[in-house]
């Protein structure tokens, strides 16, 4: 499916040239344009300023703009590369590129490590893992006793913390993920491959913007 | 058998990590 460059269309603040973004990512120019349609939709869902804010991100993920979630917060913070509280278009495309089926596994492993390194210490600590397990249980409305959570975390650490220093470093993480590839399942979005075929309406809309 | 689960496997099920939802919005 072809697409027409949208040079004449009005763009939101933080807009970047699709040819530049395509050159830096696994997306084609057409796919970047299709992503721009998705971005516009998300960034106009509440504040209509062309920037994705936390509430808009939560609305898209949970159909509820007030739904706080530790993991959505972490994803939002990693997408917000400039750390200014909003996701701009270029940040959106570059970050989603990590989830592209053609992106090397090493990049996905590194992204997942950053995601779980809650306090940016360069390690995944036992307390962080426990906090994440409790957050997941809370989100799912499940209750497990502290003892059970402790067993789950302990068992995971016994497998992942091969150096036995009580924390998981990037090398240990890489090794652990290679033994448990299912852990990276949510780091790949099949939708991102040939976006314009999966979302033909986005491509059509980008042409109508002309 | 939740105790048999890998903690990372458990947390990877979070809806907050399921970005496919961005496309359904």
Interface residues (C-beta under 8 A of the other chain):
Chain A: X38 X41 X42 X45 X59 X60 X61 X62 X63 X69 X70 X71 X72 X73 X74 X75 X96 X99 X115 X116 X129 X132 X133 X135 X136 X139 X140 X144 X148 X151 X152 X153 X155 X156 X159 X160 X176 X180 X182 X183 X185 X186 X189 X191 X199
Chain B: X2 X3 X4 X5 X6 X7 X8 X9 X10 X11 X12 X13 X14 X15 X16 X17 X18 X19 X20 X21 X22 X23 X25
